[in-house]
Amino acid sequence: MALPLKSHGAPIGAVCAATCASLAIAQPAAVPTLLDPVVVTAARTPQQLDQLIADVTVIGPEEIARAGAQSLAELLQRQPGVQIVTSGGRGSTTGVFLRGANAGQTLVLIDGLRVSSSSSGTTPFEAIPLDQIDHIEILRGPAASLYGSDAIGGVIQVFTHIGGSTLAANASAGYGNFNTSQFAAGASGANGPWRFMLQGGYNQSSGFNAIANPANFSYNPDRDGYRNGSASGSLVYSFAPEQLLSVHGFYSRMNAQFDGGPDFDDRTITTLQSYAAASRNRLTSFWKSTLEAGVSIDDSSTQTAFGPSQFKTTQQQYTWQNDFTLPKGALLVALTRREERLGTDAEFAVTSRNTNAIVGVYQLQDGPNALQANLRRDDSSQFGGQTSGSFAYAYTVLPGLRASASYGTGFRAPTFNDLYFPGFSNPDLVPETARNFEAALRYANNELNAGIVAYKNRVRNLIVFECDANFNCAPQNVADATLEGITLELQALVRDTTVKGSVDFARPYDDATGNLLPRRARRYGTLDVTHAFGPLQAGMQVVASSARYDDAADIRRMGGYAIVNLNAEYALAPHWALFAVAGNVFNKHYELSADFNTIGANLFAGVRYGY
């Protein structure tokens, strides 16, 4: 379905004119650099990116800011090893496939807390707005030895904004096609031992029709829009050097329409929350202790012509983590507890389970040698005990050139829907398991980062829904799959131009049939080029995919595609900038789910202030 390149109430020419009107008073733009950020997801402790053995990508604040009104999923799909699936526009149900793993096999954290649904097993990416995010870390490969269940494909950790040491403020506003508007504002600062951050945002869109095929049972030709309000904040008190107390919170409410039939305005209201308090203390010169207690809530209320339904997951999470500096290397030991509670109007036989775990991580950097060994034991009141481990080794062949290899295991516990949904469940299910081997070669200096990673992840006891001859249907542990592939990555800085790209040659397939897993492609690539023209920064992003299939039998084919996005940011004055994002500029029609529309050519423009 072609979507016209015009905005409701304002033609594109007028939006562009407003965006470009103040060129004469421009200020020089910042010179781009390749940063060397600190990463915490790969070992639960801070590590320099160039010292990592694991396969990690960091999405920084600048890349997030350039995304404009685009969604978190659209930003993630530009990263190595990430494919997405949606059921309509930006407010629709969204899933992420990390290295070909199922949507429920990737663990998602917000500031260290799990935020997934215990009933569906997935995370509502559509309810995590970009204006609340400072940066993102993507850890690819099984990570159960660090975080427990669900991390078969890897971990995506979202970090909200934190306050700095000086008073600062930010604000942004924008408008674009489909009556899309976005507003955000925040303030942060410090006073003596205190540091704070507050951030709020609101965005909405009239959207477009989610389903393209009129023959689809759920087809409704109306617009499927959304409204989202969000907030986050933190407060830190440093009562002595390396002794601090902190609290932080995140809140988002997404009200999104979807097609469920011709006669009713179907919608889902998703409220996603996470709150935590922590004490971080250096107890001795070699021992740091972190004690944290938090809660996350995923509350999904769906309204359809068949009546309302609600599934509310509450997860109480407790962690005591101890970091020890040893004569040789470093050791982390942590105790965790997670209490899952499900509130629903369905008649589930069981609505709670508890999981206790102990995790150990040993790291060593010794000349050209580096290693990391993880071991974790989970003990669940529902599925019993599960032990996970991993070992990774790297050797610096030449300055900047490092070769590595690793082996790790993962698992995913059955969801409450799998186990207890009335009439369509199986309480005897066991966890899905995974064994992954990978090897990598990476090169990095101040102007060039490049790498090649080969992996093979064998997943066993996959839970699939089956029906017998009498049409008695229930999930069963009957499938096996192999997720294998090669990823090529490159990031380069040439004077005022930054180039970032990746290509994935993947084969996520069903072991029994050899078929590709649904909605996943064999070949997938991204390219991001940004150039600074004095006060103007302009960029282009390309996302390309080979064909996929919407079904397990590889019958319903969805064609390959390539979409091109453009973006620009102009520095008006100190702390002020105009920005514009043109998405899918060639108006490519493509599908991520059969019968469902994706966004066509669109424009979003606005103004941003940051101090």
VEXDREN-2710 file (C-alpha; in Angstrom, 1 decimal):
% VEXDREN-2710
k/r/px/py/pz
1/MET/0.0/0.0/0.0
2/ALA/1.6/3.3/-1.1
3/LEU/1.5/6.0/1.6
4/PRO/1.5/9.6/0.2
5/LEU/4.4/11.8/1.1
6/LYS/2.4/14.6/2.8
7/SER/1.7/15.5/6.4
8/HIS/-1.8/16.1/7.8
9/GLY/-2.3/19.9/8.2
10/ALA/1.2/20.9/6.8
11/PRO/2.8/20.0/3.5
12/ILE/6.3/18.7/3.5
13/GLY/7.6/21.9/1.8
14/ALA/6.4/24.0/4.7
15/VAL/7.9/21.7/7.3
16/CYS/11.2/21.7/5.4
17/ALA/11.1/25.5/5.0
18/ALA/10.7/25.9/8.8
19/THR/13.5/23.5/9.4
20/CYS/16.0/25.3/7.1
21/ALA/15.0/28.9/7.6
22/SER/17.8/30.0/9.9
23/LEU/20.9/28.9/8.0
24/ALA/22.4/32.4/8.2
25/ILE/22.9/32.3/12.0
26/ALA/24.4/28.8/12.0
27/GLN/27.0/27.6/14.5
28/PRO/29.7/25.0/13.9
29/ALA/28.7/21.4/14.5
30/ALA/30.7/19.1/16.7
31/VAL/33.4/17.0/14.9
32/PRO/32.5/13.3/14.9
33/THR/34.7/10.9/16.8
34/LEU/34.7/7.2/17.4
35/LEU/34.0/6.8/21.1
36/ASP/35.3/4.1/23.5
37/PRO/32.4/3.6/25.9
38/VAL/32.2/1.6/29.0
39/VAL/30.0/-1.5/28.8
40/VAL/28.4/-3.3/31.8
41/THR/26.0/-5.9/30.2
42/ALA/28.7/-8.3/29.0
43/ALA/30.0/-9.1/32.5
44/ARG/27.7/-7.3/34.9
45/THR/30.6/-4.9/35.7
46/PRO/32.1/-2.0/33.7
47/GLN/34.4/-2.9/30.9
48/GLN/36.0/-0.9/28.1
49/LEU/34.5/-1.7/24.7
50/ASP/38.0/-2.5/23.2
51/GLN/38.6/-5.1/26.0
52/LEU/35.5/-7.1/25.5
53/ILE/35.6/-10.7/24.4
54/ALA/31.8/-10.8/24.0
55/ASP/29.9/-9.6/20.8
56/VAL/28.5/-6.3/21.9
57/THR/27.1/-3.2/20.2
58/VAL/26.5/0.1/21.9
59/ILE/24.0/2.6/20.6
60/GLY/25.0/6.0/21.9
61/PRO/23.0/9.2/22.6
62/GLU/23.9/10.8/19.2
63/GLU/22.5/7.9/17.2
64/ILE/19.3/7.8/19.3
65/ALA/18.8/11.6/18.8
66/ARG/19.2/11.2/15.0
67/ALA/16.3/8.7/15.0
68/GLY/13.7/11.4/15.5
69/ALA/10.2/10.0/15.8
70/GLN/11.2/6.5/14.8
71/SER/10.7/3.6/17.2
72/LEU/13.1/1.6/19.3
73/ALA/12.6/-1.4/17.1
74/GLU/13.5/0.6/14.0
75/LEU/16.7/1.8/15.7
76/LEU/17.5/-1.8/16.7
77/GLN/17.0/-3.2/13.2
78/ARG/20.0/-1.1/12.1
79/GLN/22.3/-3.1/14.3
80/PRO/24.3/-6.2/13.5
81/GLY/22.3/-9.5/14.0
82/VAL/19.0/-7.8/14.7
83/GLN/15.8/-8.3/12.7
84/ILE/12.3/-7.1/13.8
85/VAL/8.7/-8.0/13.2
86/THR/5.7/-5.7/13.6
87/SER/1.9/-5.9/13.2
88/GLY/1.3/-2.5/11.8
89/GLY/2.7/1.0/12.6
90/ARG/5.0/2.2/15.3
91/GLY/2.5/1.6/18.2
92/SER/1.8/-2.0/17.2
93/THR/3.0/-5.2/18.8
94/THR/6.7/-5.6/18.0
95/GLY/9.2/-8.4/18.3
96/VAL/12.9/-8.6/18.0
97/PHE/14.9/-11.5/16.6
98/LEU/18.5/-11.4/17.9
99/ARG/20.7/-13.8/15.9
100/GLY/17.6/-15.5/14.6
101/ALA/16.3/-16.5/18.1
102/ASN/12.6/-16.3/18.8
103/ALA/11.2/-13.0/20.1
104/GLY/10.8/-14.5/23.6
105/GLN/14.4/-15.8/23.6
106/THR/16.0/-12.3/24.0
107/LEU/16.2/-10.9/27.5
108/VAL/15.3/-7.2/27.8
109/LEU/16.5/-5.0/30.8
110/ILE/15.7/-1.4/31.7
111/ASP/18.4/-0.1/34.0
112/GLY/19.2/-3.7/35.1
113/LEU/15.6/-4.8/35.7
114/ARG/13.7/-7.4/33.7
115/VAL/10.6/-5.9/32.0
116/SER/9.1/-8.8/30.1
117/SER/5.6/-10.3/30.4
118/SER/5.5/-13.6/32.4
119/SER/2.4/-14.6/30.4
120/SER/3.5/-14.0/26.8
121/GLY/7.3/-14.2/27.5
122/THR/7.9/-11.1/25.3
123/THR/8.7/-7.4/25.9
124/PRO/6.5/-4.6/24.6
125/PHE/9.3/-2.7/22.6
126/GLU/6.6/-0.4/21.3
127/ALA/6.0/0.9/24.8
128/ILE/9.7/2.0/25.4
129/PRO/10.0/5.5/23.8
130/LEU/13.3/6.8/22.5
131/ASP/13.0/10.1/24.4
132/GLN/13.6/8.2/27.7
133/ILE/16.7/6.4/26.5
134/ASP/20.3/7.5/27.0
135/HIS/22.0/4.6/25.4
136/ILE/21.5/0.9/24.6
137/GLU/23.8/-2.2/24.9
138/ILE/23.2/-5.3/22.8
139/LEU/24.9/-8.5/23.9
140/ARG/24.7/-11.3/21.3
141/GLY/24.9/-15.0/22.2
142/PRO/23.5/-17.0/25.1
143/ALA/23.9/-15.1/28.4
144/ALA/22.0/-17.3/30.9
145/SER/25.3/-17.7/32.8
146/LEU/24.9/-14.0/33.6
147/TYR/21.2/-13.3/33.7
148/GLY/19.3/-16.6/33.8
149/SER/16.3/-17.5/31.7
150/ASP/15.4/-16.0/28.3
151/ALA/18.8/-14.9/27.1
152/ILE/19.2/-17.6/24.3
153/GLY/19.7/-15.0/21.6
154/GLY/21.3/-12.4/23.9
155/VAL/20.5/-9.4/26.0
156/ILE/19.2/-5.9/25.1
157/GLN/19.7/-3.5/27.9
158/VAL/18.2/0.0/27.8
159/PHE/19.6/2.7/30.0
160/THR/17.5/5.8/30.9
161/HIS/19.0/9.3/31.3
162/ILE/21.2/10.0/34.3
163/GLY/22.1/13.4/35.8
164/GLY/25.5/15.0/35.5
165/SER/27.6/17.2/37.9
166/THR/26.2/20.5/36.6
167/LEU/22.7/21.9/36.1
168/ALA/21.4/21.0/32.6
169/ALA/18.1/21.0/30.7
170/ASN/16.8/19.6/27.5
171/ALA/13.7/19.9/25.4
172/SER/12.5/18.8/21.9
173/ALA/9.4/19.1/19.8
174/GLY/8.5/17.8/16.4
175/TYR/5.8/17.1/13.9
176/GLY/5.4/14.8/10.9
177/ASN/3.2/12.6/8.7
178/PHE/0.1/10.9/10.0
179/ASN/-0.4/13.7/12.5
180/THR/2.7/12.4/14.4
181/SER/3.9/14.8/17.2
182/GLN/6.5/14.4/19.9
183/PHE/7.4/16.5/22.9
184/ALA/10.1/15.8/25.5
185/ALA/11.8/17.8/28.3
186/GLY/14.1/17.1/31.1
187/ALA/16.4/18.6/33.7
188/SER/19.3/17.3/35.7
189/GLY/21.9/18.7/38.1
190/ALA/23.8/18.3/41.3
191/ASN/24.0/20.0/44.7
192/GLY/26.8/18.9/47.0
193/PRO/26.4/15.1/47.5
194/TRP/23.0/15.0/45.7
195/ARG/22.5/14.4/41.9
196/PHE/19.1/14.2/40.2
197/MET/17.5/13.6/36.8
198/LEU/13.9/14.1/35.6
199/GLN/12.7/13.4/32.0
200/GLY/9.2/13.4/30.6
201/GLY/7.8/12.8/27.1
202/TYR/4.6/12.5/25.1
203/ASN/4.1/11.3/21.5
204/GLN/1.1/10.5/19.4
205/SER/0.1/9.6/15.9
206/SER/-3.1/9.1/13.9
207/GLY/-1.3/6.2/12.2
208/PHE/-2.4/4.3/9.2
209/ASN/-4.4/1.1/8.6
210/ALA/-2.5/-1.8/10.1
211/ILE/-3.8/-4.6/7.8
212/ALA/-3.4/-4.3/4.0
213/ASN/-5.3/-7.4/2.9
214/PRO/-9.1/-6.9/3.0
215/ALA/-9.6/-10.7/3.0
216/ASN/-7.9/-11.0/6.4
217/PHE/-10.4/-11.8/9.1
218/SER/-9.3/-8.9/11.3
219/TYR/-9.3/-6.3/8.5
220/ASN/-10.6/-2.9/9.5
221/PRO/-10.0/0.1/7.1
222/ASP/-9.6/2.6/9.9
223/ARG/-6.4/4.3/11.0
224/ASP/-4.6/2.6/13.8
225/GLY/-2.8/5.3/15.9
226/TYR/-1.4/5.5/19.3
227/ARG/-0.7/7.8/22.3
228/ASN/2.2/7.4/24.6
229/GLY/3.2/9.3/27.8
230/SER/6.4/8.5/29.6
231/ALA/8.7/9.7/32.4
232/SER/11.9/8.6/34.1
233/GLY/14.0/9.9/36.9
234/SER/16.8/9.2/39.3
235/LEU/18.2/10.6/42.6
236/VAL/21.7/9.8/43.9
237/TYR/23.2/10.6/47.3
238/SER/27.0/10.2/47.7
239/PHE/27.6/10.4/51.4
240/ALA/31.3/9.5/51.1
241/PRO/33.8/8.7/48.3
242/GLU/32.6/5.5/46.5
243/GLN/29.6/5.2/48.9
244/LEU/26.3/6.1/47.4
245/LEU/22.6/5.5/47.6
246/SER/20.3/5.8/44.6
247/VAL/16.7/5.4/43.4
248/HIS/15.5/5.4/39.8
249/GLY/12.3/4.9/38.0
250/PHE/10.7/4.5/34.6
251/TYR/7.1/4.8/33.5
252/SER/5.4/4.5/30.1
253/ARG/1.7/4.1/29.1
254/MET/1.0/3.2/25.5
255/ASN/-2.6/3.3/24.2
256/ALA/-2.5/1.8/20.7
257/GLN/-5.3/0.8/18.2
258/PHE/-5.1/-2.4/16.2
259/ASP/-7.2/-4.2/13.6
260/GLY/-9.3/-6.9/15.2
261/GLY/-12.4/-6.9/13.0
262/PRO/-14.6/-4.4/11.1
263/ASP/-17.0/-3.4/13.9
264/PHE/-15.0/-2.4/16.9
265/ASP/-12.2/0.0/17.8
266/ASP/-9.8/-2.6/19.1
267/ARG/-7.0/-1.3/21.3
268/THR/-4.3/-2.4/23.8
269/ILE/-3.2/-0.2/26.7
270/THR/0.2/-1.2/27.9
271/THR/1.7/0.2/31.1
272/LEU/5.4/-0.5/31.6
273/GLN/7.1/0.4/34.8
274/SER/10.4/-0.2/36.6
275/TYR/11.6/1.1/40.0
276/ALA/14.7/0.3/42.0
277/ALA/16.7/1.4/45.0
278/ALA/20.4/0.6/45.4
279/SER/23.3/0.9/47.8
280/ARG/26.8/0.9/46.1
281/ASN/29.7/0.7/48.5
282/ARG/33.4/0.1/48.5
283/LEU/33.9/-1.9/51.6
284/THR/37.7/-2.4/51.2
285/SER/40.3/-1.6/48.6
286/PHE/39.6/-4.9/46.8
287/TRP/35.8/-5.3/47.5
288/LYS/32.8/-3.4/46.1
289/SER/29.3/-4.3/47.2
290/THR/26.0/-3.5/45.4
291/LEU/22.7/-4.2/47.1
292/GLU/19.6/-3.5/44.9
293/ALA/15.9/-4.1/45.2
294/GLY/13.5/-3.3/42.4
295/VAL/10.1/-4.0/40.8
296/SER/9.0/-4.1/37.2
297/ILE/5.4/-4.1/36.0
298/ASP/4.0/-5.1/32.5
299/ASP/0.3/-4.4/32.5
300/SER/-1.5/-5.1/29.3
301/SER/-5.2/-4.4/28.9
302/THR/-6.8/-5.4/25.6
303/GLN/-10.3/-4.2/24.5
304/THR/-12.0/-6.1/21.6
305/ALA/-15.5/-6.9/20.3
306/PHE/-15.2/-10.2/22.2
307/GLY/-14.7/-8.3/25.5
308/PRO/-11.7/-7.1/27.6
309/SER/-8.8/-9.1/28.8
310/GLN/-5.9/-8.2/31.1
311/PHE/-2.5/-9.7/31.9
312/LYS/-0.4/-8.0/34.5
313/THR/3.1/-9.2/35.4
314/THR/4.8/-8.0/38.5
315/GLN/8.4/-9.0/39.1
316/GLN/10.1/-8.3/42.5
317/GLN/13.9/-8.4/41.9
318/TYR/16.6/-8.5/44.5
319/THR/20.4/-8.6/43.9
320/TRP/23.5/-8.6/46.1
321/GLN/26.5/-8.3/43.9
322/ASN/30.1/-8.4/45.1
323/ASP/33.1/-7.4/43.0
324/PHE/36.5/-8.5/44.1
325/THR/39.9/-7.4/42.7
326/LEU/42.3/-10.3/42.9
327/PRO/46.1/-10.5/42.6
328/LYS/45.3/-12.0/39.2
329/GLY/42.1/-10.9/37.6
330/ALA/38.7/-10.0/39.1
331/LEU/35.9/-12.1/40.5
332/LEU/32.2/-11.2/40.7
333/VAL/29.8/-13.2/43.0
334/ALA/26.1/-12.3/43.1
335/LEU/23.0/-13.6/44.7
336/THR/19.6/-12.9/43.0
337/ARG/16.0/-13.5/43.7
338/ARG/13.0/-12.9/41.3
339/GLU/9.4/-13.2/42.4
340/GLU/6.9/-13.4/39.5
341/ARG/3.3/-12.7/40.0
342/LEU/0.6/-12.8/37.3
343/GLY/-2.7/-11.0/37.6
344/THR/-5.3/-11.9/34.9
345/ASP/-9.0/-12.3/34.4
346/ALA/-8.3/-15.8/32.9
347/GLU/-8.5/-18.9/35.1
348/PHE/-4.9/-19.9/35.5
349/ALA/-4.2/-22.8/37.9
350/VAL/-0.9/-21.1/39.0
351/THR/-0.1/-17.4/39.0
352/SER/3.3/-17.2/40.8
353/ARG/6.8/-18.6/40.9
354/ASN/10.1/-17.7/42.5
355/THR/13.6/-18.1/41.2
356/ASN/16.8/-17.9/43.3
357/ALA/20.2/-17.8/41.7
358/ILE/23.9/-17.6/42.4
359/VAL/26.3/-16.3/39.7
360/GLY/30.1/-16.1/39.5
361/VAL/32.2/-14.3/36.9
362/TYR/36.0/-14.4/36.6
363/GLN/37.9/-12.1/34.3
364/LEU/41.6/-11.9/33.5
365/GLN/43.6/-9.5/31.4
366/ASP/47.3/-10.7/31.2
367/GLY/49.4/-9.3/28.4
368/PRO/47.9/-10.4/25.1
369/ASN/45.7/-13.0/26.8
370/ALA/42.2/-12.3/28.1
371/LEU/39.5/-14.6/29.4
372/GLN/36.1/-14.6/31.0
373/ALA/34.4/-17.6/32.7
374/ASN/30.8/-17.4/34.0
375/LEU/28.8/-20.0/36.0
376/ARG/25.2/-19.6/37.3
377/ARG/22.8/-21.9/39.1
378/ASP/19.0/-21.0/39.0
379/ASP/16.6/-22.7/41.3
380/SER/12.9/-22.2/40.4
381/SER/9.8/-23.2/42.3
382/GLN/8.2/-24.1/39.0
383/PHE/10.9/-25.8/36.7
384/GLY/13.5/-26.8/39.3
385/GLY/17.3/-26.3/38.9
386/GLN/19.1/-25.1/35.8
387/THR/22.9/-24.6/35.5
388/SER/24.4/-22.4/32.9
389/GLY/28.0/-21.6/32.0
390/SER/30.3/-20.0/29.5
391/PHE/34.0/-19.6/28.7
392/ALA/35.6/-17.0/26.4
393/TYR/39.2/-16.5/25.5
394/ALA/40.9/-13.8/23.4
395/TYR/44.4/-13.3/22.2
396/THR/45.9/-10.0/20.9
397/VAL/47.7/-11.0/17.7
398/LEU/49.0/-7.6/16.8
399/PRO/48.3/-4.1/18.3
400/GLY/44.6/-3.6/17.7
401/LEU/44.0/-7.0/16.3
402/ARG/42.3/-9.6/18.6
403/ALA/41.1/-13.2/17.9
404/SER/38.6/-14.8/20.3
405/ALA/36.5/-17.9/20.8
406/SER/33.7/-18.8/23.2
407/TYR/31.3/-21.4/24.3
408/GLY/28.1/-20.8/26.3
409/THR/24.8/-22.3/27.3
410/GLY/21.4/-20.7/27.7
411/PHE/17.8/-21.6/28.6
412/ARG/14.3/-20.2/28.5
413/ALA/11.6/-21.2/31.0
414/PRO/8.1/-21.9/29.8
415/THR/5.7/-18.9/30.1
416/PHE/2.6/-18.9/32.3
417/ASN/0.6/-19.1/29.0
418/ASP/2.5/-22.2/28.0
419/LEU/2.0/-23.9/31.4
420/TYR/-1.4/-22.8/32.6
421/PHE/-3.6/-21.0/30.0
422/PRO/-7.0/-22.6/30.4
423/GLY/-7.6/-25.3/27.8
424/PHE/-4.5/-24.7/25.8
425/SER/-1.5/-25.4/28.1
426/ASN/0.9/-28.1/29.3
427/PRO/2.1/-28.0/32.9
428/ASP/4.7/-30.7/32.1
429/LEU/6.8/-28.5/29.8
430/VAL/10.6/-28.2/30.5
431/PRO/12.8/-25.2/29.7
432/GLU/14.2/-24.7/26.2
433/THR/18.0/-25.0/26.1
434/ALA/20.8/-23.7/23.9
435/ARG/24.5/-24.4/23.3
436/ASN/26.5/-21.8/21.4
437/PHE/30.0/-21.7/19.9
438/GLU/31.4/-18.6/18.3
439/ALA/34.7/-17.3/17.0
440/ALA/35.7/-13.8/16.1
441/LEU/38.4/-11.6/14.7
442/ARG/38.3/-7.9/15.5
443/TYR/40.5/-4.9/14.8
444/ALA/40.2/-1.5/16.5
445/ASN/42.0/1.8/16.6
446/ASN/40.9/5.5/16.9
447/GLU/39.6/5.6/13.3
448/LEU/38.5/2.1/12.4
449/ASN/36.6/-0.7/14.1
450/ALA/36.0/-3.9/12.1
451/GLY/35.1/-7.5/12.9
452/ILE/33.9/-10.8/11.7
453/VAL/32.0/-13.2/14.0
454/ALA/30.9/-16.8/13.2
455/TYR/28.4/-18.5/15.5
456/LYS/26.4/-21.7/15.8
457/ASN/23.7/-21.9/18.4
458/ARG/21.8/-25.3/18.8
459/VAL/18.5/-24.9/20.5
460/ARG/16.7/-27.9/21.9
461/ASN/13.2/-28.7/23.4
462/LEU/11.6/-25.7/21.6
463/ILE/8.1/-25.2/22.7
464/VAL/5.6/-25.3/19.8
465/PHE/1.8/-25.4/19.7
466/GLU/0.4/-28.7/18.4
467/CYS/-3.0/-30.3/17.8
468/ASP/-3.7/-34.0/17.8
469/ALA/-6.3/-35.9/15.6
470/ASN/-9.1/-34.9/18.0
471/PHE/-8.1/-31.2/17.8
472/ASN/-6.8/-31.2/21.4
473/CYS/-4.2/-28.4/21.2
474/ALA/-1.4/-27.7/23.6
475/PRO/2.3/-26.6/23.6
476/GLN/4.9/-29.4/23.5
477/ASN/8.7/-29.6/23.8
478/VAL/9.1/-31.3/20.4
479/ALA/11.2/-29.0/18.1
480/ASP/14.9/-28.3/17.7
481/ALA/16.5/-25.5/15.8
482/THR/19.9/-24.3/14.8
483/LEU/20.9/-20.6/14.6
484/GLU/24.1/-20.2/12.7
485/GLY/25.7/-17.4/10.7
486/ILE/28.5/-15.0/10.0
487/THR/28.3/-11.3/10.8
488/LEU/30.6/-8.6/9.3
489/GLU/30.9/-5.2/10.9
490/LEU/32.7/-2.0/10.1
491/GLN/32.8/1.5/11.7
492/ALA/35.2/4.1/10.3
493/LEU/35.9/7.7/10.7
494/VAL/37.3/9.5/7.7
495/ARG/37.8/13.2/8.5
496/ASP/34.2/14.5/8.9
497/THR/32.5/11.3/7.8
498/THR/31.4/8.4/10.0
499/VAL/30.5/5.1/8.3
500/LYS/28.9/2.3/10.1
501/GLY/27.7/-0.9/8.5
502/SER/27.1/-4.6/8.9
503/VAL/26.1/-7.7/6.9
504/ASP/24.6/-10.9/8.3
505/PHE/24.7/-14.2/6.5
506/ALA/22.3/-16.2/8.7
507/ARG/20.7/-19.6/8.6
508/PRO/18.1/-19.9/11.4
509/TYR/16.4/-23.2/10.5
510/ASP/14.2/-26.0/11.9
511/ASP/16.3/-29.1/12.3
512/ALA/13.5/-31.5/11.3
513/THR/12.5/-29.8/8.1
514/GLY/15.4/-27.6/7.2
515/ASN/13.0/-24.7/6.7
516/LEU/13.9/-21.1/7.7
517/LEU/12.3/-20.0/10.9
518/PRO/9.3/-17.8/10.3
519/ARG/9.9/-14.1/9.5
520/ARG/13.7/-14.4/9.5
521/ALA/16.0/-13.7/6.5
522/ARG/19.2/-15.4/5.3
523/ARG/20.8/-12.2/4.3
524/TYR/20.5/-8.9/6.1
525/GLY/22.5/-5.7/5.9
526/THR/22.6/-2.1/7.2
527/LEU/24.6/1.0/6.4
528/ASP/24.8/4.3/8.2
529/VAL/26.8/7.3/6.8
530/THR/27.0/10.6/8.5
531/HIS/28.9/13.7/7.3
532/ALA/29.5/17.1/9.0
533/PHE/29.3/20.1/6.7
534/GLY/30.3/22.8/9.2
535/PRO/27.1/23.4/11.3
536/LEU/25.1/20.9/9.3
537/GLN/25.2/17.1/9.9
538/ALA/23.5/14.9/7.3
539/GLY/23.1/11.2/7.3
540/MET/21.7/8.3/5.3
541/GLN/20.7/4.9/6.7
542/VAL/20.0/1.8/4.6
543/VAL/18.4/-1.4/5.8
544/ALA/18.2/-4.3/3.4
545/SER/16.8/-7.9/3.8
546/SER/16.4/-11.0/1.6
547/ALA/13.1/-12.8/1.4
548/ARG/11.4/-14.3/4.4
549/TYR/8.5/-16.7/5.0
550/ASP/5.5/-16.0/7.3
551/ASP/4.9/-19.6/8.1
552/ALA/6.9/-22.6/9.4
553/ALA/6.3/-24.5/6.1
554/ASP/8.1/-21.9/4.1
555/ILE/5.1/-21.4/1.8
556/ARG/3.9/-17.9/2.4
557/ARG/6.8/-15.8/1.0
558/MET/7.5/-12.2/1.9
559/GLY/9.8/-10.5/-0.6
560/GLY/13.1/-8.9/0.2
561/TYR/13.4/-5.2/0.6
562/ALA/15.7/-2.2/0.9
563/ILE/14.6/1.0/2.7
564/VAL/16.5/4.3/2.8
565/ASN/16.2/6.9/5.5
566/LEU/17.7/10.4/5.5
567/ASN/18.4/12.7/8.4
568/ALA/19.8/16.2/9.0
569/GLU/20.6/18.3/12.0
570/TYR/21.5/22.0/11.9
571/ALA/23.2/23.9/14.8
572/LEU/21.3/27.2/15.1
573/ALA/23.1/28.6/18.1
574/PRO/24.7/27.2/21.2
575/HIS/22.5/24.4/22.5
576/TRP/19.9/24.8/19.8
577/ALA/19.4/22.7/16.7
578/LEU/16.8/22.0/14.0
579/PHE/16.5/18.4/12.8
580/ALA/14.6/16.4/10.2
581/VAL/14.2/12.7/9.5
582/ALA/12.9/11.4/6.1
583/GLY/12.0/7.7/6.4
584/ASN/11.6/5.2/3.6
585/VAL/12.2/8.0/1.1
586/PHE/11.6/5.8/-1.9
587/ASN/8.2/4.7/-0.5
588/LYS/9.1/1.0/-0.6
589/HIS/6.2/-1.3/0.1
590/TYR/7.3/-4.4/2.1
591/GLU/6.0/-6.7/4.8
592/LEU/7.5/-7.8/8.1
593/SER/4.3/-9.8/8.8
594/ALA/2.1/-11.1/6.1
595/ASP/-0.9/-8.9/5.4
596/PHE/0.3/-6.1/7.7
597/ASN/1.3/-2.7/6.4
598/THR/4.6/-1.0/7.2
599/ILE/5.2/2.7/7.1
600/GLY/5.8/4.3/3.7
601/ALA/7.6/7.5/2.9
602/ASN/7.4/9.9/5.8
603/LEU/8.9/13.1/7.2
604/PHE/9.4/14.2/10.8
605/ALA/11.0/17.6/11.7
606/GLY/11.5/19.6/14.8
607/VAL/13.7/21.6/17.1
608/ARG/15.9/20.4/20.0
609/TYR/17.5/22.2/22.9
610/GLY/20.2/20.8/25.1
611/TYR/22.3/22.5/27.8
END
